Amino acid sequence: MRHKATHDALTGIWNRAAILAFAANEVRRSRRGESPLSMLLCDVDHFKVINDTYGHVTGDLVLQEVAARLRSSVRGYDAVGRYGGEEFLILFKDCTESALESRAEDIRRWISATPIKAGEHQLSVTISIGACTCDDSDRTTAIEKILARVDAALYQAKHEGRNRAVLAVGVTC
């Protein structure tokens, strides 16, 4: 029952409530331990087109494979959750801004490198990523402001043409 309450039924990763609770706990832990916490908000590019063209069953298979690739691209103590329809939130403990930039780019490439087999279809899928790191200057910031910051970076990635990672810099959470 606990697993069902905390995991997304389609993808098997943390659900929205669980990943947000985990994020809030990690922000508090990060403040106490004075260690950086980094986040990625990933969105499957043109997902509506996939659903409209190939159907929702194929769309579900794409989401399952993206979730599996995201989960396999993080360390065991990091977390991946389904934030919304085709959006995924990734939390990296003790990950600096400079390390986050390369991690985000590696994940973006990992998703797009191999087409996703969805039934009889081979689909090239890309993601857009918003990224931010909360460090010493962000110690008192609420999780909602951090999420707004990473969401703004994701919006910028989409606005700049998709299939890219944008790091939110120079802005406090």
C-alpha positions in Angstrom: 0.0 0.0 0.0 2.8 2.4 0.8 4.4 1.8 -2.6 1.1 2.5 -4.3 0.7 5.7 -2.3 4.1 7.0 -3.2 4.8 5.8 -6.7 3.4 6.7 -10.1 1.3 3.8 -11.4 2.4 4.2 -15.0 6.1 4.8 -14.7 7.0 3.2 -11.3 8.9 6.2 -10.1 8.0 8.6 -7.3 4.7 10.3 -7.8 4.2 14.1 -7.5 3.3 14.1 -3.8 6.2 11.9 -2.9 8.9 13.7 -5.0 7.7 17.0 -3.6 7.9 15.7 0.0 11.3 14.3 -0.8 12.4 17.7 -2.3 11.1 19.6 0.8 13.1 17.3 3.1 16.2 17.6 1.0 16.0 21.4 1.0 15.9 21.2 4.9 18.8 18.7 4.9 20.8 20.8 2.6 20.4 23.8 4.8 21.4 21.9 7.9 24.4 20.2 6.2 25.4 23.3 4.2 25.5 21.2 1.1 24.2 22.0 -2.4 21.0 20.6 -3.7 20.3 20.6 -7.4 17.1 20.0 -9.4 16.2 19.3 -13.0 12.7 19.7 -14.3 12.5 17.7 -17.6 9.7 17.9 -20.1 9.2 15.5 -23.1 9.3 17.7 -26.2 6.2 17.7 -28.4 4.5 14.9 -26.3 1.0 16.0 -27.4 2.1 15.3 -31.0 3.2 11.8 -30.0 -0.2 11.1 -28.3 -2.2 12.7 -31.2 -0.2 10.8 -33.9 0.4 7.4 -32.4 -2.2 7.2 -29.6 -2.1 7.2 -25.8 -0.9 3.7 -25.5 2.3 4.7 -27.4 2.5 7.8 -25.4 2.4 5.7 -22.2 5.2 3.5 -23.5 7.3 6.7 -24.3 6.7 7.9 -20.7 7.7 4.6 -19.2 10.9 4.5 -21.2 11.8 8.1 -20.5 11.3 7.4 -16.8 13.5 4.3 -17.0 16.2 6.2 -18.7 16.1 9.0 -16.2 16.1 6.6 -13.3 19.2 4.8 -14.7 21.0 8.1 -15.2 21.1 9.1 -11.6 23.0 7.9 -8.5 21.2 5.6 -6.0 20.7 8.4 -3.5 19.2 10.9 -5.9 15.5 10.9 -6.8 13.4 10.9 -9.9 9.7 11.6 -9.8 6.8 12.3 -12.2 6.0 15.9 -11.6 3.1 16.1 -14.1 1.9 14.6 -17.3 5.1 14.5 -19.3 7.3 16.3 -16.7 9.8 14.7 -14.4 11.6 16.2 -11.4 15.1 15.0 -10.6 16.9 15.8 -7.3 20.7 15.6 -6.9 22.1 15.6 -3.4 25.4 17.3 -3.0 25.6 18.5 -6.6 27.2 21.8 -7.3 26.1 24.2 -10.1 29.1 23.4 -12.2 28.5 19.6 -11.9 24.8 20.1 -12.6 25.4 21.7 -15.9 27.2 18.6 -17.2 24.8 16.2 -15.6 21.8 17.9 -17.3 23.5 17.8 -20.6 24.4 14.1 -20.2 20.8 13.3 -19.3 19.5 15.3 -22.3 21.8 13.4 -24.6 21.0 10.1 -23.0 17.3 10.5 -23.7 17.7 11.5 -27.3 20.6 9.2 -28.2 18.5 6.1 -29.0 15.0 6.0 -30.4 12.3 4.7 -28.1 10.7 1.5 -29.2 7.0 1.9 -28.6 5.0 -1.0 -30.0 5.7 -1.1 -33.7 7.1 2.5 -33.7 10.7 3.7 -33.3 10.4 7.3 -32.0 13.1 9.9 -31.7 12.3 11.7 -28.4 14.0 14.7 -26.9 13.5 16.6 -23.6 13.9 20.1 -22.5 15.4 20.7 -19.1 15.3 23.5 -16.5 18.0 23.3 -13.9 19.0 25.1 -10.7 21.2 24.6 -7.7 20.4 25.9 -4.2 23.5 26.6 -2.2 24.6 28.9 0.6 22.8 32.0 -0.7 19.5 30.1 -0.9 19.3 28.6 2.6 16.0 30.2 3.6 14.2 29.7 0.4 10.9 27.9 0.3 10.5 24.8 -1.9 7.8 26.6 -4.0 10.3 29.4 -5.0 12.9 26.8 -5.9 10.4 25.0 -8.1 9.3 28.3 -9.7 13.0 29.0 -10.5 13.6 25.6 -12.1 10.2 25.9 -14.0 11.3 29.3 -15.4 14.5 27.7 -16.6 12.5 25.0 -18.3 10.2 27.5 -19.9 13.3 29.3 -21.3 14.7 26.0 -22.7 11.4 25.5 -24.5 11.3 29.1 -25.7 14.8 28.7 -27.1 13.9 25.8 -29.3 13.6 22.7 -27.1 16.0 19.8 -26.8 18.3 21.8 -24.5 19.1 22.3 -20.8 19.0 25.8 -19.3 20.6 26.5 -16.0 19.0 29.2 -13.8 21.9 31.4 -12.7 22.2 34.7 -11.1 18.8 34.5 -9.4 18.2 33.6 -5.8 15.5 31.0 -5.3 
